[in-house]
Amino acid sequence: MTTDAIFRPLNLGNLTIKNRVLRSNISGRWDNEDGSGTQTRINWETKFARGGIGAIISSFVPVTMHGRILPNYATIHTDDHIPFWRQLGEAVHRYDCKYIMQLSHSGRQQDMPGLSNENRVALSSTSRTESLHGFPCQAMTLEQVHETIDAFAEGARRAREAGLDGVELHGANGYLITQFLSSGINDRKDEYGGSLENRARFLLDIVDAIRRKVGRDFHLQVKISAIDYNNVVPTEGRGNTLQDSIQICKWVEQHGADALHVSLGSLFPHPLNPPGGFAFDTITRNYDAMISSGTRTVRNYFLFRYRVLRPLFYYIWFRQKWGKPVEGVGADAARAIKQVVNIPVISTGGWQHASIIANHLARGDFDAVSIARALLANHDLLEHWLAGRDVPDRPCTHCNKCLLNAPKHPLGCYELSRYPSYDAMVEEICSVYRETPPPLEMTQIGRSAA
């Protein structure tokens, strides 16, 4: 097995990272209610950086307080937060790792509003209630659309002033930009709805606004759901096809994006994102934190809780997984997009085996992979690959207990079979509350291999 393709530097226009592995956007509720960051978030990010990945894509960073997806996530809605992000970026850079801020807005997919949004109705492209959880929303006015576009541009400016290495627009997985892009969600009748060109206008206007604000030398990439698969609830429309997204990606490149990050699904979580299992007992213990957020959450809770009802949910949820792999679930879509654009393409979706990743990269199917859960399970995943192991001895099982625990507990791997004991599991999960050791001079993963 050769891993050469994984450890070659990746050129993203004006940004170069030391290898072809990025930590995908994942995080816990580490921060303060007002959106200010904490040392715990810095510990979290540096823990991954020390493992040798080329770059970290932050978890979603809201550009407005009313666009928060969850409370206790650091935001970038005010200049007052620039010093924190500068401190975080400097900490990550000590490990020869780049840091890309993911600019986000929840739109109607607001899992837990928090105190700031307690009495607000979420803004979206539509006034139709979200179908899975029943999150209520209200269609943005044109003035609110333009204000939100400006908020994304200001977020990019603040990221640049903080000394970070670039930004990613979260245009995937059901959040606000998806709510404009998707034919299964966007029912507007103005210039931001209707045709594919109109539905893409919101995203392209954001890209243009960011370029005006920060210039062409600051890295900008876009995360997109290549296929919506919007009919998780069978009565919903299917949403955007791969051909729709290919055209959107062409437009995004023309408007000045430096890279594309390819995912799947019109909501989060989605049967195909993250791919893998579903632990009913775990979701039952944690979903109650979201019950007050939507009109259909009580229905969902009963489906999770009562064994007699679980087969119904199992069928609805897993029917879209049948016949599809866990590792590389979005590889074909990323390959199709790579064939029609001239900028780098990053693929996400269950990646963990060095041989599988290296083969895709060597063939030129795409340019890099982003990984979340496999790195959560093994922060030193790249060291295992360099030691000649295709996968760690205790690999990620893709059980998704990490994400199902996230609303109420510290984010971490909760698969007990991966640990010698329960106490060892708790110790590892709580290690985020301790600062990461400084870089070791001899641990420069990627440099020697490159």
C-alpha positions as CSV (number, residue, x, y, z in Angstrom):
1,M,0.0,0.0,0.0
2,T,1.3,3.5,-0.9
3,T,0.0,6.6,0.7
4,D,2.0,9.0,-1.5
5,A,-1.2,10.5,-3.0
6,I,-2.5,11.4,0.4
7,F,0.6,13.2,1.6
8,R,1.3,15.4,-1.4
9,P,0.7,19.2,-0.8
10,L,-2.6,20.6,-2.1
11,N,-2.7,23.9,-3.9
12,L,-6.0,25.7,-3.3
13,G,-5.2,28.8,-5.3
14,N,-3.5,31.2,-2.9
15,L,-3.6,28.6,-0.1
16,T,-1.4,25.5,0.1
17,I,-1.9,22.8,2.7
18,K,0.7,20.1,3.5
19,N,-1.5,17.0,2.6
20,R,-4.8,16.0,1.2
21,V,-6.7,15.5,4.4
22,L,-9.0,18.2,6.0
23,R,-10.9,17.9,9.2
24,S,-14.5,18.4,8.2
25,N,-16.8,20.7,10.1
26,I,-17.7,19.1,13.5
27,S,-17.6,20.5,17.0
28,G,-19.3,20.5,20.3
29,R,-21.1,23.2,22.3
30,W,-18.0,24.6,23.8
31,D,-18.7,28.4,23.9
32,N,-20.7,31.1,25.6
33,E,-24.3,32.0,25.0
34,D,-23.3,35.4,23.5
35,G,-21.3,33.7,20.8
36,S,-17.9,34.5,22.4
37,G,-15.3,31.6,22.2
38,T,-13.6,29.7,25.0
39,Q,-10.3,28.0,25.6
40,T,-12.2,24.7,25.3
41,R,-12.8,25.3,21.6
42,I,-9.1,26.1,21.1
43,N,-8.2,22.8,22.9
44,W,-10.7,21.0,20.6
45,E,-9.2,22.3,17.3
46,T,-5.6,22.0,18.3
47,K,-6.2,18.3,19.3
48,F,-6.9,17.6,15.6
49,A,-4.1,19.9,14.3
50,R,-1.6,17.9,16.4
51,G,-2.6,14.7,14.6
52,G,-1.1,16.0,11.4
53,I,-4.0,16.9,9.1
54,G,-3.4,19.6,6.5
55,A,-6.3,21.9,7.4
56,I,-9.2,22.3,9.7
57,I,-12.6,23.4,8.5
58,S,-14.3,24.9,11.6
59,S,-17.7,23.9,12.7
60,F,-20.5,26.1,11.5
61,V,-19.8,29.7,12.6
62,P,-23.0,31.8,12.4
63,V,-22.7,35.2,10.7
64,T,-25.7,36.5,12.7
65,M,-27.0,35.6,16.1
66,H,-30.4,34.9,14.8
67,G,-28.8,32.5,12.3
68,R,-27.4,30.2,15.0
69,I,-28.0,26.5,14.5
70,L,-27.2,25.6,18.1
71,P,-26.4,27.7,21.2
72,N,-22.9,27.7,22.7
73,Y,-21.1,27.9,19.4
74,A,-18.7,30.7,18.7
75,T,-20.0,33.2,16.2
76,I,-18.4,35.9,13.9
77,H,-21.3,38.4,13.9
78,T,-19.3,41.2,15.6
79,D,-15.8,42.7,15.5
80,D,-15.6,42.0,19.2
81,H,-15.0,38.3,18.4
82,I,-12.0,38.8,16.1
83,P,-9.4,38.5,18.9
84,F,-10.7,35.1,19.9
85,W,-10.5,33.8,16.4
86,R,-7.0,35.2,16.0
87,Q,-6.0,33.4,19.2
88,L,-7.5,30.1,17.9
89,G,-5.9,30.5,14.5
90,E,-2.4,31.1,16.0
91,A,-2.8,28.0,18.2
92,V,-3.7,25.8,15.2
93,H,-0.9,27.3,13.1
94,R,1.7,26.1,15.6
95,Y,1.0,22.6,14.3
96,D,1.6,23.5,10.7
97,C,-2.1,23.3,10.1
98,K,-4.3,25.7,8.2
99,Y,-7.6,27.0,9.5
100,I,-10.7,27.6,7.4
101,M,-13.7,29.2,9.0
102,Q,-17.1,27.9,7.9
103,L,-19.5,30.8,7.6
104,S,-23.0,29.6,8.2
105,H,-26.6,30.5,8.8
106,S,-29.2,28.1,10.1
107,G,-32.2,29.4,8.2
108,R,-35.2,27.3,9.3
109,Q,-32.9,24.4,10.4
110,Q,-32.4,25.8,13.9
111,D,-32.0,22.7,16.1
112,M,-32.0,24.6,19.4
113,P,-32.7,28.3,19.3
114,G,-31.0,29.3,22.5
115,L,-31.9,32.4,24.6
116,S,-31.0,34.9,21.8
117,N,-33.6,33.4,19.4
118,E,-36.2,32.3,22.0
119,N,-38.9,34.6,20.8
120,R,-37.9,34.8,17.1
121,V,-39.2,32.9,14.1
122,A,-36.3,31.6,12.0
123,L,-35.7,33.2,8.6
124,S,-35.6,31.1,5.5
125,S,-36.2,31.2,1.8
126,T,-39.7,29.9,2.5
127,S,-42.4,30.1,5.1
128,R,-43.0,26.3,4.9
129,T,-42.3,24.5,8.1
130,E,-39.3,22.1,8.0
131,S,-40.6,18.7,7.3
132,L,-38.6,16.3,9.6
133,H,-38.6,18.2,12.9
134,G,-41.2,20.8,12.2
135,F,-39.0,23.8,12.7
136,P,-41.2,26.9,12.0
137,C,-39.8,29.7,9.8
138,Q,-40.7,32.8,7.9
139,A,-39.6,33.7,4.3
140,M,-37.0,36.5,4.2
141,T,-38.0,39.9,2.7
142,L,-35.7,41.2,0.0
143,E,-34.2,43.6,2.6
144,Q,-33.5,40.7,4.9
145,V,-31.9,38.7,2.0
146,H,-29.5,41.6,1.3
147,E,-28.7,42.1,5.0
148,T,-27.8,38.4,5.2
149,I,-25.6,38.6,2.1
150,D,-23.8,41.5,3.8
151,A,-23.5,39.6,7.0
152,F,-21.6,36.7,5.2
153,A,-19.3,39.3,3.6
154,E,-18.6,40.9,7.0
155,G,-17.9,37.5,8.4
156,A,-15.3,36.8,5.7
157,R,-13.7,40.2,6.5
158,R,-13.5,39.4,10.2
159,A,-12.0,36.0,9.4
160,R,-9.3,37.6,7.3
161,E,-8.6,40.2,9.9
162,A,-8.2,37.4,12.5
163,G,-5.4,36.0,10.4
164,L,-7.3,32.8,9.4
165,D,-6.5,31.0,6.1
166,G,-9.8,31.2,4.4
167,V,-13.5,30.7,4.6
168,E,-16.0,28.1,3.5
169,L,-19.7,28.9,2.7
170,H,-21.9,26.3,4.2
171,G,-24.2,25.7,1.2
172,A,-25.0,22.1,2.1
173,N,-27.0,19.9,4.4
174,G,-30.2,21.9,4.7
175,Y,-28.9,25.2,6.1
176,L,-29.9,28.6,4.7
177,I,-28.0,28.5,1.5
178,T,-29.4,25.0,0.7
179,Q,-32.9,26.4,1.5
180,F,-32.4,28.9,-1.4
181,L,-30.7,26.4,-3.8
182,S,-33.1,23.5,-3.4
183,S,-36.0,23.1,-5.7
184,G,-37.6,21.0,-2.9
185,I,-37.5,23.8,-0.4
186,N,-37.4,27.2,-2.2
187,D,-40.9,28.3,-3.2
188,R,-40.2,32.0,-3.7
189,K,-41.7,34.0,-6.5
190,D,-39.1,36.8,-6.7
191,E,-35.6,36.9,-8.2
192,Y,-34.3,34.5,-5.6
193,G,-36.8,31.7,-6.4
194,G,-38.1,29.7,-9.3
195,S,-35.5,28.8,-11.9
196,L,-32.2,27.2,-11.0
197,E,-30.4,30.5,-11.9
198,N,-32.7,32.4,-9.5
199,R,-32.3,29.9,-6.7
200,A,-28.5,30.1,-7.1
201,R,-28.6,33.9,-7.0
202,F,-28.4,34.1,-3.2
203,L,-25.2,31.9,-3.1
204,L,-23.6,33.7,-6.0
205,D,-24.4,37.2,-4.5
206,I,-22.7,36.1,-1.3
207,V,-19.6,35.0,-3.2
208,D,-19.5,38.3,-5.1
209,A,-20.0,40.3,-1.9
210,I,-17.1,38.4,-0.2
211,R,-14.8,39.0,-3.1
212,R,-15.6,42.7,-3.0
213,K,-14.9,42.8,0.7
214,V,-11.7,40.7,0.9
215,G,-10.3,40.6,-2.6
216,R,-9.2,37.6,-4.7
217,D,-6.2,36.6,-2.6
218,F,-8.2,35.3,0.4
219,H,-9.2,31.7,0.1
220,L,-12.9,31.0,-0.4
221,Q,-14.5,27.6,-0.9
222,V,-18.1,26.5,-1.1
223,K,-19.7,23.4,0.5
224,I,-22.6,22.0,-1.5
225,S,-25.0,19.1,-1.4
226,A,-24.4,17.5,-4.8
227,I,-27.8,15.7,-4.6
228,D,-30.5,16.8,-2.2
229,Y,-32.3,13.5,-1.7
230,N,-34.9,15.7,-0.1
231,N,-37.7,13.1,0.2
232,V,-36.6,11.8,3.6
233,V,-40.3,12.5,4.5
234,P,-41.9,10.7,1.5
235,T,-44.3,13.6,0.8
236,E,-41.5,16.0,0.1
237,G,-40.1,16.8,-3.4
238,R,-36.8,15.3,-4.3
239,G,-34.9,18.6,-4.6
240,N,-31.8,19.3,-6.7
241,T,-30.3,16.7,-8.9
242,L,-26.6,16.1,-9.6
243,Q,-27.0,18.0,-12.9
244,D,-28.5,21.0,-11.1
245,S,-25.5,21.0,-8.7
246,I,-23.0,20.6,-11.5
247,Q,-24.3,23.8,-13.1
248,I,-24.3,25.6,-9.7
249,C,-20.6,24.6,-9.2
250,K,-19.7,26.0,-12.6
251,W,-21.3,29.3,-11.7
252,V,-19.6,29.3,-8.3
253,E,-16.2,28.8,-10.0
254,Q,-17.0,31.6,-12.5
255,H,-17.8,34.0,-9.6
256,G,-14.4,33.4,-7.9
257,A,-14.6,30.4,-5.6
258,D,-11.2,28.6,-5.1
259,A,-12.5,25.1,-4.2
260,L,-15.6,23.0,-3.8
261,H,-16.5,20.8,-0.8
262,V,-19.0,18.1,-1.9
263,S,-21.5,16.5,0.4
264,L,-25.1,15.1,0.1
265,G,-28.5,15.7,1.6
266,S,-31.0,18.5,2.1
267,L,-31.0,18.4,5.9
268,F,-28.9,17.4,8.8
269,P,-28.7,14.7,9.9
270,H,-29.7,12.9,6.7
271,P,-29.7,9.2,6.0
272,L,-26.6,9.7,3.8
273,N,-25.0,12.4,5.9
274,P,-23.5,11.2,8.1
275,P,-23.6,7.7,6.7
276,G,-23.6,4.8,9.1
277,G,-25.7,3.5,11.9
278,F,-28.5,4.9,14.2
279,A,-28.6,4.0,17.9
280,F,-32.2,4.3,19.1
281,D,-31.3,4.2,22.8
282,T,-28.8,7.0,22.3
283,I,-31.2,9.3,20.4
284,T,-34.0,8.6,22.9
285,R,-31.8,9.8,25.8
286,N,-30.8,13.0,23.9
287,Y,-33.5,14.1,21.5
288,D,-35.6,15.5,24.3
289,A,-33.3,18.5,24.3
290,M,-34.9,19.5,20.9
291,I,-38.5,18.7,21.7
292,S,-39.5,22.4,22.1
293,S,-37.8,23.4,18.9
294,G,-40.3,22.0,16.4
295,T,-43.9,21.0,15.8
296,R,-43.0,17.4,14.9
297,T,-40.4,16.7,17.5
298,V,-42.8,14.9,19.9
299,R,-43.8,12.6,17.0
300,N,-40.2,11.8,16.4
301,Y,-39.4,11.2,20.0
302,F,-42.2,8.6,20.2
303,L,-40.8,6.9,17.1
304,F,-37.4,6.7,18.7
305,R,-38.6,5.7,22.2
306,Y,-41.2,3.0,21.6
307,R,-39.9,-0.3,20.2
308,V,-43.2,-1.0,18.5
309,L,-42.8,2.2,16.4
310,R,-39.1,1.9,15.6
311,P,-39.6,-0.3,12.5
312,L,-41.6,2.5,10.9
313,F,-38.8,5.1,11.5
314,Y,-36.2,2.5,10.5
315,Y,-37.8,2.0,7.1
316,I,-38.3,5.7,6.4
317,W,-34.7,6.5,7.4
318,F,-32.8,3.6,6.1
319,R,-34.5,3.1,2.8
320,Q,-32.2,5.7,1.2
321,K,-29.1,4.0,2.6
322,W,-29.8,0.6,0.9
323,G,-27.2,-0.3,-1.7
324,K,-25.0,2.7,-0.8
325,P,-21.6,2.4,0.9
326,V,-20.7,4.1,4.2
327,E,-17.1,5.0,3.2
328,G,-17.1,7.2,0.1
329,V,-20.9,7.6,-0.1
330,G,-20.4,10.8,-2.0
331,A,-17.4,9.8,-4.1
332,D,-19.3,9.4,-7.4
333,A,-20.9,12.9,-7.1
334,A,-17.6,14.5,-6.2
335,R,-16.0,12.7,-9.2
336,A,-18.7,14.0,-11.5
337,I,-18.2,17.6,-10.3
338,K,-14.4,17.3,-10.6
339,Q,-14.8,16.4,-14.3
340,V,-16.4,19.8,-15.1
341,V,-14.6,22.4,-13.0
342,N,-11.1,23.6,-12.9
343,I,-10.8,24.2,-9.2
344,P,-10.0,21.6,-6.5
345,V,-12.8,19.4,-5.2
346,I,-12.9,18.0,-1.7
347,S,-15.0,14.9,-1.0
348,T,-16.6,14.1,2.4
349,G,-18.5,11.0,3.5
350,G,-17.2,8.3,5.8
351,W,-13.6,8.2,4.7
352,Q,-11.2,6.2,6.9
353,H,-9.1,3.6,4.9
354,A,-5.9,4.9,3.5
355,S,-5.9,2.6,0.5
356,I,-9.4,3.6,-0.6
357,I,-8.6,7.3,-0.3
358,A,-5.2,7.0,-2.0
359,N,-6.7,5.2,-4.9
360,H,-9.3,7.9,-5.5
361,L,-6.7,10.6,-5.2
362,A,-4.3,8.8,-7.5
363,R,-7.0,8.4,-10.2
364,G,-7.8,12.1,-9.9
365,D,-11.4,11.5,-8.9
366,F,-11.1,14.5,-6.6
367,D,-8.3,16.4,-4.9
368,A,-8.7,15.9,-1.2
369,V,-11.0,14.3,1.4
370,S,-12.5,15.8,4.5
371,I,-13.0,13.6,7.6
372,A,-14.9,14.2,10.8
373,R,-15.9,11.0,12.7
374,A,-12.9,8.9,11.9
375,L,-10.7,11.7,13.2
376,L,-12.9,12.0,16.2
377,A,-12.3,8.4,17.0
378,N,-8.5,8.6,16.1
379,H,-7.0,12.1,16.2
380,D,-3.7,10.4,15.1
381,L,-5.3,8.7,12.1
382,L,-2.6,10.0,9.7
383,E,0.2,8.5,11.9
384,H,-1.5,5.1,11.5
385,W,-1.4,5.5,7.8
386,L,2.2,6.5,7.8
387,A,3.1,3.5,9.9
388,G,1.7,1.3,7.1
389,R,-1.7,0.5,8.6
390,D,-4.7,0.9,6.3
391,V,-6.9,1.6,9.2
392,P,-6.3,2.0,13.0
393,D,-6.6,-1.0,15.3
394,R,-9.7,0.6,16.8
395,P,-11.4,2.3,13.8
396,C,-14.5,4.4,13.8
397,T,-17.5,2.2,13.7
398,H,-19.7,4.9,12.1
399,C,-22.3,4.2,14.8
400,N,-23.0,8.0,15.0
401,K,-23.3,8.0,18.7
402,C,-21.0,11.0,18.8
403,L,-23.5,13.1,16.9
404,L,-26.6,11.7,18.7
405,N,-25.0,12.6,22.1
406,A,-24.0,16.1,21.0
407,P,-27.2,18.1,22.0
408,K,-26.7,17.3,25.7
409,H,-23.1,16.0,26.2
410,P,-19.5,16.9,25.3
411,L,-18.8,15.8,21.7
412,G,-16.7,12.7,21.5
413,C,-16.6,9.0,20.7
414,Y,-19.3,7.2,22.7
415,E,-18.8,3.7,21.2
416,L,-17.8,1.8,24.4
417,S,-16.5,-1.2,22.4
418,R,-13.6,1.0,21.3
419,Y,-12.3,1.5,24.9
420,P,-10.9,-0.8,27.5
421,S,-13.5,0.6,30.0
422,Y,-16.2,3.1,30.6
423,D,-13.9,5.3,32.6
424,A,-11.4,5.3,29.7
425,M,-14.1,6.5,27.4
426,V,-15.1,9.3,29.7
427,E,-11.4,10.3,30.1
428,E,-10.9,10.5,26.4
429,I,-14.1,12.5,25.8
430,C,-13.2,15.0,28.6
431,S,-9.6,15.5,27.3
432,V,-10.9,18.4,25.4
433,Y,-11.0,20.4,28.6
434,R,-7.2,20.1,28.8
435,E,-4.8,22.1,26.6
436,T,-3.2,20.2,23.8
437,P,0.6,19.5,24.3
438,P,2.9,21.7,22.2
439,P,4.0,20.4,18.8
440,L,6.9,17.9,18.7
441,E,9.7,19.0,16.5
442,M,9.9,15.6,14.9
443,T,6.2,15.3,14.3
444,Q,5.7,17.1,11.0
445,I,3.4,14.7,9.3
446,G,3.3,15.2,5.6
447,R,6.6,17.1,5.2
448,S,8.8,14.1,5.1
449,A,6.3,12.0,3.1
450,A,5.8,14.9,0.6
